[in-house]
Amino acid sequence: MTTKVICFANNKGGSGKSTTCSNIAYALSLEGKKVLMIDGDMQLNLSLAFFPEDQVLEMAKSEKNLYYAIKKQDDLQGYIVHTEYENLDLIPSSTLMSSIEYELFTKWQRELILKNCLKTIRESNTYDYIFIDAPPTLGGWVMNIMCASDQLIIPVEASPWGLFGLANMFEFLNDVKKISPDLSLMGIAITKVDERKNYFKQTLATLRELEDVYTFQSYIRVDSSIEWAQDNSRPVIAYKKSSRSAKEYMALAQEVDFIGSR
C-alpha cells in the first residue's frame, strides 16, 4: 500500500474534527498501520490530543513546527515528533498559523507548498496514512491542505447548525479539484450524536439524500469519556478503550481503512 493522505476539514467549528482525526489515527496505529498526523490548526487541538499543554506550547514556540516549515518551504521530514504510541507520529502546529495566509500570499504556486513539503515523506512510503487536521475556515491554507491530500473526510455535528455551511464545503471542494483533480471526498462522519433527539435523524436523512456523497455507517455519540480523554491529553481509545465512543471510533477507523486501502 502506498501512502494515502487524508485531510479532515469543515468550515464550521465544533464539528469534532480534531477528535475524529486523532482517534482514527490512534485506532489505525493499534492495527499496525503507521500514521503521521499533521496539525494544521492554530488552536493546536490535534497536538493537545497527544501531548500535555506545556509541551505543546513549547513545541509551538520552537522553530520545529508546521508554521516554520511552510514559511521556509522546508522538507517536513525534519519536523516529525514521535508520540508515546507505537506507529504514531506528529508534526505539531503553532499559534503563529494565524498568519499563515499572509505567508502564503507572497509565494509562487502557493496552493502546492504543503504538497511539495510532504513529497519526501510521501515518496518514502514510511507511513500507511498521513492525516491532516485543517482549521475551521475556507481559504488559501485549507486549499493548500486539500491540494496535498488524496481524500477528504468531513466531520459533521448532529445538531441544528451541524449542516450549516456544508454547501460551502462542497463548493470549495469543487474549486480545489480544478487545481487538484484527483482529490475526492471519502465521506461524511457524523459526530456528537444524541439519539434521543430528532436532530440526529434529520441530519442523517439529509445527508443520505445527497447524491454521490458517502456517509459513514459508524457515527460517534455524545460521551463524557471524550472530554475526560481530552483533559488527559489522550485519544479516548487510549484513555478508556471500553467506552462507547472508543468502540465507535474503532468501527469508524475500520471503515476509513477499508475505503482508504482500495
Secondary structure, 3 states (H helix, E strand, C coil): CCCEEEEECCCCCCCCHHHHHHHHHHHHHHCCCCEEEEECCCCCHHHHCCCCHHHHHHHHHCCCCHHHHHHHCCCHHHHCEECCCCCEEEECCCHHHHHHHHHHHCCCCHHHHHHHHCHHHHHHCCCCEEEEECCCCCCHHHHHHHHCCCEEEEEEECCCCCCCCHHHHHHHHHHHHHHCCCCEEEEEEEECECCCCHHHHHHHHHHHCCCCCCECCCCCECCHHHHHHHHCCCCHHHHCCCCHHHHHHHHHHHHHHHHHCC
